[in-house]
Structure formats: C-alpha cells, structure tokens
Amino acid sequence: MIHNAKELSAEQKAVIENLLGRRVLESEAISVRAFEPPALSAERRETIAEQLRRYFAELDEHRQPASPQEADEVITEAIRSVRPGYRSHS
C-alpha cells in the first residue's frame, strides 16, 4: 500500500523519517514492505562469505593507495549518489 506523505499523522511521519534517516517531503509517496528473507544454511552462508572475501581481495590488489580523507570523500560521494540529501555527521 502506498501512502502520500502529506496524509500521514505527525507520529507516522516521524517514524518513517527516523527509519529513512532524512526528512520526508510532503510531495513524496511512502511504501513500506515487510518480508522474511530466505533462510540460508550455514554451509551456503560460508560459501558466499568466502566468495566475497576472494572478490574483495582481488579488488584490493588493483586499487590505488588513498588517504583516509580521500576514502571518506569517495564513500560520501557514493552515499550522496543514492541519497541526495545526505549530510556527513563529522
């Protein structure tokens, strides 16, 4: 079910803003969905974890050295690309 932000009670809006980590605009539509993630066996979970470790090790082999400040800037830029209203807490 989709709700218009302007039709939400102040309490509902506050809860949604808390979940999103940002202010909800009156012109926005809100949709909430609950689902149960698929269960993974311990073996499958370990296989996936090992594949991720190998993948990130391969990426690390090819990356250029960066200062902590440069790394923070890249992460902030990536967050802003999906959350334009994001503001750093530092």
C-alpha positions in Angstrom: 0.0 0.0 0.0 1.3 3.5 -0.9 0.7 6.5 1.3 1.1 10.1 0.5 3.4 11.9 2.9 1.0 14.8 3.3 -1.7 12.4 4.6 0.5 10.8 7.3 0.0 11.7 11.0 2.9 13.6 12.7 3.7 10.4 14.6 3.7 8.2 11.4 5.9 10.8 9.6 8.3 10.9 12.5 8.7 7.1 12.5 9.3 7.0 8.7 11.8 9.8 8.9 13.6 8.0 11.6 13.8 4.8 9.5 14.9 6.7 6.4 17.4 8.9 8.2 16.1 12.0 6.5 13.2 14.4 6.3 10.1 13.3 4.3 8.8 15.8 1.8 5.1 16.5 1.6 5.1 15.6 -2.2 6.6 12.1 -1.6 4.8 8.8 -1.6 5.7 6.2 1.0 5.6 2.5 0.6 6.6 0.0 3.4 7.0 -3.6 2.8 7.9 -6.4 5.3 9.3 -9.7 4.1 11.1 -12.7 5.6 14.5 -13.2 4.0 15.2 -16.6 2.6 16.9 -18.9 5.1 20.5 -19.8 4.2 22.2 -22.9 5.5 25.4 -22.4 7.4 27.3 -24.1 4.6 25.8 -21.8 1.9 26.4 -18.7 4.1 30.1 -19.7 4.4 30.4 -20.3 0.7 29.0 -16.8 0.0 31.3 -15.3 2.6 34.4 -17.0 1.0 33.4 -15.8 -2.4 33.1 -12.2 -1.1 36.5 -12.5 0.6 38.1 -13.6 -2.7 36.3 -10.9 -4.6 37.3 -8.1 -2.3 40.9 -9.4 -2.1 41.0 -9.2 -5.9 39.7 -5.7 -5.9 42.3 -4.7 -3.3 45.1 -6.0 -5.5 44.2 -3.4 -8.2 43.2 -0.4 -6.1 45.4 2.7 -5.9 46.6 3.9 -2.4 44.4 6.6 -0.9 44.5 8.7 2.2 41.8 8.3 4.8 40.4 11.7 3.7 40.2 10.6 0.1 38.5 7.3 1.1 35.9 9.3 3.2 35.2 11.6 0.2 34.6 8.6 -2.1 32.3 6.9 0.4 30.4 10.2 0.9 30.1 10.7 -2.8 28.7 7.1 -3.2 26.1 7.7 -0.4 25.0 11.0 -2.0 24.5 9.3 -5.3 21.7 7.3 -3.8 20.7 9.7 -1.0 21.0 13.2 -2.4 20.0 14.8 0.9 22.8 13.0 2.9 24.9 15.1 5.2 28.0 13.8 6.9 27.9 13.6 10.7 31.5 14.5 11.2 
